[in-house]
Amino acid sequence: MHHRTTVAGLAGALALSALTIPVAAQADDFSGDIKITKVVVNGGKDIVLGTTDVKTFTIAVTATDDSGIEVGSTFPAMWHTPLPNGDYYGLVIPDNIAGKCVRQSFTTTTCTYTLKINPRIHPQDNTTAGTWAVRAHALANDGDYITKDSTAKAKVLRNSRLTVNASPEPVKKNKTITVTGTLTRANWETYKYGGYTKQPVKLQFKKKGTSTYKTLKTVTTDSKGNLRTTTKATADGYFRYSFAGTSTTPAVASAADYVDVK
């Protein structure tokens, strides 16, 4: 069952008359020379969600006006898909709508807000993995205001996991070893991890006593996310699989599996 958040009711409950979350992505609205100059989500890093843990992150909004910014009237909201009836797939608002504001100068203020995103509530289904938009509002001391529908973008991704196992071990030099593994990612509908199919994954090797992994080959996951390939055992060292990530799923490398070559 998907739980949709009704934006109009939420905004009314918060008494945020200046910030009306857009129905079907309204155009920006402003009056005067006030500007939102910078918005930073999660310190510039992707927001990665598993199946259970709530992720806490910040949105920092910087605004400027010749009269200064009215503290307590800046406000962000992060959303994914607007629906025609005014509801949303995916909507996250700050825990504290006042935020923590720091004046950079007489004209410029940065307000930072703490938000929480719950993989069992906010994404609603796997289609919301990827790019989310940030809508922000700011009010100046002289009454100028600005509301930007999409003032920043943020990635909300399905967490990924990757395993590796090289065998047999120990092994005689130049004999064949088999390297298996599994690539999985969080499913926000079943709340379990499932195989990520038909994905290219690099098999890498780091010789004992060195610090750099070298790519041996690229292996594609099967219909269950499994990996299997063979290679020659030429020296003592560490094998791992490395996945570059996609637009919905972050990059991940497996732990290293050491192989002793006799």
C-alpha positions as CSV (number, residue, x, y, z in Angstrom):
1,M,0.0,0.0,0.0
2,H,1.4,3.4,-1.0
3,H,0.9,6.3,1.4
4,R,0.6,9.6,-0.3
5,T,1.2,12.9,1.5
6,T,-1.4,15.6,0.8
7,V,0.7,18.7,0.4
8,A,-2.0,21.3,0.8
9,G,-3.1,20.0,4.1
10,L,0.4,19.7,5.3
11,A,1.3,23.2,4.4
12,G,-1.9,24.5,6.1
13,A,-1.1,22.6,9.2
14,L,2.3,24.2,9.3
15,A,0.8,27.7,8.7
16,L,3.2,28.2,5.7
17,S,1.0,30.5,3.7
18,A,4.1,31.9,1.9
19,L,5.2,28.5,0.7
20,T,2.5,26.7,-1.3
21,I,4.0,23.5,-2.5
22,P,3.3,23.4,-6.3
23,V,0.4,21.4,-7.8
24,A,1.9,19.8,-10.9
25,A,5.0,22.0,-10.6
26,Q,3.9,25.6,-10.8
27,A,6.2,28.3,-12.1
28,D,8.5,30.2,-9.8
29,D,7.1,33.2,-8.0
30,F,8.9,36.3,-6.8
31,S,8.6,40.0,-5.9
32,G,11.5,42.5,-5.7
33,D,15.2,41.8,-5.9
34,I,15.5,39.0,-3.4
35,K,17.5,36.0,-4.6
36,I,18.1,32.4,-3.5
37,T,21.8,32.1,-4.4
38,K,22.7,28.6,-3.2
39,V,21.0,25.4,-2.0
40,V,23.1,22.4,-0.7
41,V,21.4,19.1,0.0
42,N,23.2,16.5,2.3
43,G,26.5,18.4,2.0
44,G,26.5,17.7,-1.8
45,K,26.4,13.9,-1.4
46,D,23.8,11.5,-2.6
47,I,21.1,10.3,-0.2
48,V,21.4,6.5,-0.1
49,L,18.5,4.5,1.5
50,G,18.3,0.9,2.4
51,T,15.2,-0.9,3.6
52,T,14.9,0.0,7.3
53,D,17.2,2.8,8.5
54,V,15.9,6.4,8.5
55,K,18.4,8.7,6.8
56,T,19.0,12.2,8.4
57,F,20.3,14.9,6.2
58,T,20.4,18.7,5.8
59,I,19.3,21.3,3.3
60,A,21.1,24.7,3.5
61,V,19.4,27.6,1.8
62,T,21.3,30.9,1.2
63,A,19.3,33.9,0.2
64,T,20.2,37.6,-0.3
65,D,18.3,40.9,-0.4
66,D,19.4,44.6,0.0
67,S,17.2,44.8,3.2
68,G,18.4,41.5,4.6
69,I,16.6,38.2,5.0
70,E,13.8,37.7,7.5
71,V,14.9,34.8,9.8
72,G,12.3,32.1,10.2
73,S,10.7,32.7,6.8
74,T,13.0,30.6,4.7
75,F,11.8,27.1,4.0
76,P,12.7,24.1,1.8
77,A,10.9,21.0,0.8
78,M,12.2,18.1,-1.2
79,W,9.9,16.2,-3.6
80,H,9.9,13.7,-6.5
81,T,6.7,13.5,-8.5
82,P,3.8,15.9,-8.4
83,L,0.4,14.4,-9.2
84,P,-2.6,16.2,-10.8
85,N,-4.7,16.1,-7.6
86,G,-2.1,18.0,-5.6
87,D,-0.6,14.9,-3.9
88,Y,3.0,13.7,-4.3
89,Y,5.0,10.6,-4.7
90,G,7.8,11.5,-2.3
91,L,7.7,14.6,-0.1
92,V,10.1,15.4,2.7
93,I,10.0,18.5,4.9
94,P,12.2,19.7,7.8
95,D,11.7,18.5,11.3
96,N,12.0,22.1,12.5
97,I,10.6,24.7,10.1
98,A,12.6,27.5,11.8
99,G,16.0,25.9,10.9
100,K,19.3,27.3,12.1
101,C,20.1,30.6,10.4
102,V,23.4,32.3,10.2
103,R,23.8,35.8,8.8
104,Q,26.8,35.9,6.4
105,S,26.4,39.7,6.0
106,F,23.8,42.3,6.3
107,T,22.2,41.2,3.1
108,T,22.8,37.5,3.0
109,T,21.7,34.7,5.3
110,T,22.1,30.9,5.2
111,C,19.5,28.7,6.9
112,T,20.2,25.0,7.5
113,Y,17.4,22.5,8.0
114,T,17.4,18.9,9.3
115,L,15.2,16.4,7.4
116,K,14.6,12.7,7.7
117,I,13.7,10.3,4.9
118,N,12.3,6.9,5.8
119,P,12.6,4.2,3.1
120,R,9.3,2.7,4.3
121,I,7.3,5.9,4.0
122,H,8.7,8.6,1.7
123,P,10.0,6.9,-1.5
124,Q,6.7,5.0,-1.7
125,D,7.9,2.8,-4.5
126,N,11.1,2.1,-6.6
127,T,10.1,4.6,-9.3
128,T,11.1,7.4,-7.0
129,A,14.8,6.4,-7.0
130,G,16.9,9.0,-8.8
131,T,16.6,12.7,-8.9
132,W,14.5,14.7,-6.5
133,A,13.8,18.5,-6.6
134,V,14.1,21.0,-3.8
135,R,11.6,23.8,-3.6
136,A,12.6,26.8,-1.5
137,H,11.1,30.0,-0.3
138,A,12.6,33.1,1.2
139,L,11.3,36.4,2.6
140,A,13.2,39.7,2.9
141,N,12.8,42.3,5.6
142,D,11.3,44.7,3.2
143,G,8.6,42.3,2.1
144,D,10.3,41.0,-1.1
145,Y,9.8,37.3,-1.5
146,I,10.8,34.4,-3.8
147,T,9.6,30.9,-4.2
148,K,11.6,28.6,-6.6
149,D,10.0,25.4,-7.6
150,S,13.2,23.5,-8.4
151,T,16.1,25.5,-6.9
152,A,18.3,22.4,-6.5
153,K,18.5,18.7,-7.4
154,A,19.4,15.8,-5.1
155,K,19.8,12.1,-5.8
156,V,17.9,9.6,-3.6
157,L,19.3,6.1,-4.4
158,R,18.6,2.5,-3.6
159,N,21.4,1.1,-1.4
160,S,23.6,-1.5,-3.1
161,R,25.5,-4.5,-1.7
162,L,28.2,-6.6,-3.4
163,T,29.9,-9.8,-2.4
164,V,32.9,-11.8,-3.7
165,N,34.4,-15.3,-3.1
166,A,37.5,-16.7,-4.9
167,S,38.1,-20.4,-4.7
168,P,39.9,-22.8,-4.3
169,E,42.3,-21.3,-1.8
170,P,45.1,-21.9,-1.4
171,V,45.8,-22.6,-5.1
172,K,48.8,-23.6,-7.2
173,K,50.3,-20.9,-9.4
174,N,48.8,-20.5,-12.8
175,K,45.8,-22.7,-11.9
176,T,42.3,-21.6,-12.6
177,I,40.2,-20.1,-9.8
178,T,36.5,-19.3,-9.8
179,V,35.3,-16.0,-8.6
180,T,31.6,-15.7,-7.6
181,G,29.6,-12.9,-6.1
182,T,26.2,-11.2,-5.9
183,L,25.0,-7.7,-6.6
184,T,21.9,-6.7,-4.7
185,R,20.0,-3.5,-4.0
186,A,17.3,-2.2,-1.7
187,N,13.7,-2.7,-2.8
188,W,11.4,0.0,-1.4
189,E,8.3,-2.1,-2.1
190,T,9.2,-5.4,-0.5
191,Y,11.7,-3.9,2.1
192,K,14.2,-6.6,1.1
193,Y,17.4,-6.7,-1.0
194,G,17.0,-8.3,-4.4
195,G,19.4,-9.1,-7.2
196,Y,20.4,-6.4,-9.6
197,T,20.2,-8.0,-13.0
198,K,22.2,-7.5,-16.2
199,Q,24.6,-5.1,-14.7
200,P,28.3,-4.8,-15.7
201,V,30.7,-5.4,-12.7
202,K,34.5,-5.3,-12.8
203,L,36.6,-8.1,-11.4
204,Q,39.7,-6.6,-9.9
205,F,42.9,-7.9,-8.4
206,K,45.5,-6.3,-6.1
207,K,48.8,-8.1,-5.8
208,K,50.1,-8.6,-2.3
209,G,52.4,-5.7,-1.2
210,T,50.8,-3.2,-3.6
211,S,48.1,-0.6,-3.1
212,T,46.3,-0.5,-6.4
213,Y,43.6,-2.7,-7.9
214,K,43.8,-3.6,-11.5
215,T,40.7,-4.6,-13.6
216,L,41.0,-8.1,-15.0
217,K,37.6,-8.3,-16.8
218,T,34.0,-7.2,-16.8
219,V,31.3,-9.7,-15.7
220,T,27.5,-9.2,-16.2
221,T,25.1,-10.2,-13.4
222,D,22.6,-12.9,-14.2
223,S,18.8,-12.9,-13.7
224,K,19.3,-13.1,-9.9
225,G,22.2,-10.6,-9.6
226,N,24.8,-13.4,-9.4
227,L,28.3,-13.2,-10.8
228,R,30.6,-16.0,-11.8
229,T,33.8,-16.1,-13.8
230,T,37.3,-17.7,-13.9
231,T,40.8,-16.4,-14.0
232,K,44.4,-17.5,-13.5
233,A,46.1,-17.5,-10.1
234,T,49.4,-15.8,-10.8
235,A,50.4,-14.3,-7.4
236,D,49.3,-13.9,-3.8
237,G,46.7,-11.1,-3.6
238,Y,43.2,-9.8,-3.2
239,F,40.2,-10.2,-5.5
240,R,37.1,-8.0,-5.4
241,Y,34.2,-7.0,-7.6
242,S,33.5,-3.3,-8.3
243,F,30.2,-1.8,-9.5
244,A,30.2,1.7,-11.0
245,G,26.5,2.4,-10.1
246,T,23.6,3.7,-12.1
247,S,21.2,6.7,-12.0
248,T,19.2,4.9,-9.3
249,T,21.8,2.9,-7.4
250,P,25.2,3.9,-5.9
251,A,28.6,2.5,-6.8
252,V,29.8,-0.2,-4.5
253,A,32.9,-2.4,-4.1
254,S,32.9,-5.8,-2.4
255,A,35.2,-6.6,0.5
256,A,38.5,-8.2,-0.7
257,D,39.0,-11.9,-0.7
258,Y,42.7,-13.0,-0.3
259,V,44.0,-15.9,-2.3
260,D,47.3,-17.6,-1.3
261,V,49.1,-18.9,-4.3
262,K,51.5,-21.8,-3.7
